[in-house]
């Protein structure tokens, strides 16, 4: 019913912020296990958009918002302050189509959504390099500096990287003021951790983690496709995803996931 209203709001807004809330509260996702991280993201964005648009009123004279907040209200779950010390709040931030300055927005929104003052750890996945450009320390530096500022402002406790080989991890470690506490290695690219990377990480107390995220977890075309499927006849081609943040809240003593979700932001190029 609310698709017309949702479309009208999208045509007038400049920014879209989408929050899935705690996916463990989504009965429909519990029954279905997405095969890949990419499928899970698409699924979550589509369900959130569909649910949100169905609840938007038909009154086209409703308040016009520059920043549109798209959420599934019943799935939003803030952390109880009394339980905060027992929980570890981790995030991985995928920069899609924006610059390093959006890192602060992503961390602020995650803290606000979860009702916490700081995140325990954030791993950064910078945007894929363009053809003909090599992934280098210079490419990574502006993103890392933004993360360092957030550590110094007590918004993040520890920061980590993703998919760095030994050479690049060493360059980052020697240059950085706030040293990387972890580095994620993609299992698709190597079944066994490279010995030189393992030795370096052990020497400087960097935790090596594994992941199975694709190089682009959410690309521009994929987001526009999902937006078009969820809210038909909307001008999906005008919307560019800026970043996507995946968070998890883990009970430290038991190692179980209490909460997991996605937050993302997109901008309209009108």
Residue, then its C-alpha position, 0 to 999 in steps of 0.5 A: x500500500x505504501x509504495x507510492x508514498x515511499x517513492x515520493x519520499x525517495x524522490x525528494x530526499x538527498x540521503x538514505x540511511x538503512x538499518x536492518x536492526x538485529x537480524x536474529x529478531x527476523x523470523x523469516x531470515x532464521x529459516x533461510x540461510x543465504x549461501x554467500x555474504x553478498x546474498x545475505x546483504x541483498x536479502x536484508x536490504x530488500x526485506x528492510x526496504x519492502x517492510x519500510x515502504x509498506x508502512x509509509x503513509x499515502x499522504x504525499x504532503x507529509x514532511x519532506x526529509x533530506x535524510x530518509x531513515x529506512x528501518x524495520x522498527x520491531x528489529x531495532x535493539x539497543x544494548x542494555x547499559x548494564x550488560x555493556x561490559x559483558x559484550x564485544x561490539x565489532x564492525x566491518x566497514x565496507x566503503x563503496x562509493x565515497x571518501x574516507x570522511x564517511x567513516x565517522x558517519x558510519x561509526x556514529x550511526x552504529x553507536x547510535x543504533x546500538x545505544x553505545x558510546x564506542x565500538x570495541x573493534x572496526x575492520x576497514x575494507x576500502x573501496x576496490x582500486x580502479x583498473x590500472x591502480x595498485x593497492x598501496x599504502x598511499x591508497x589506504x592512508x586517508x582511511x586509516x587516518x580517519x580511523x585513528x582519529x576515532x580511536x583518539x576520540x574514544x569512539x573505537x577501541x581497536x582498528x584492523x585491516x582486511x586483505x593486506x599481504x605481509x609487505x603492505x601490512x608491514x608498511x602500514x604498521x611502521x607508518x601508523x600512529x595507531x597500529x592495526x590490531x588485526x588483519x583479515x585474510x580471505x579464505x578464497x584466495x588462500x587455504x593456508x595463511x602465508x608463512x611470512x604474514x603469519x610470522x610478521x603478525x606473531x612478532x607484532x601481536x596482530x591477530x590474523x582472522x579469516x573471512x569469505x566476503x567478496x571484493x565488493x560486498x555491495x556494488x552500485x548496480x546491485x544496490x540499484x537493482x534491489x531498490x528497483x525490485x523493492x520499490x517499483x518505478x522509483x528512480x533507482x539509478x539516481x541512488x549511489x551507495x556510500x558505505x555498508x557496515x556489518x556489526x555483531x554483538x558477542x557475549x564475551x564469556x560464551x562466545x555467542x552472537x547476541x545481535x547482528x545487523x547491517x547499516x548502510x547509507x546511500x546518496x541521491x545524484x539528482 
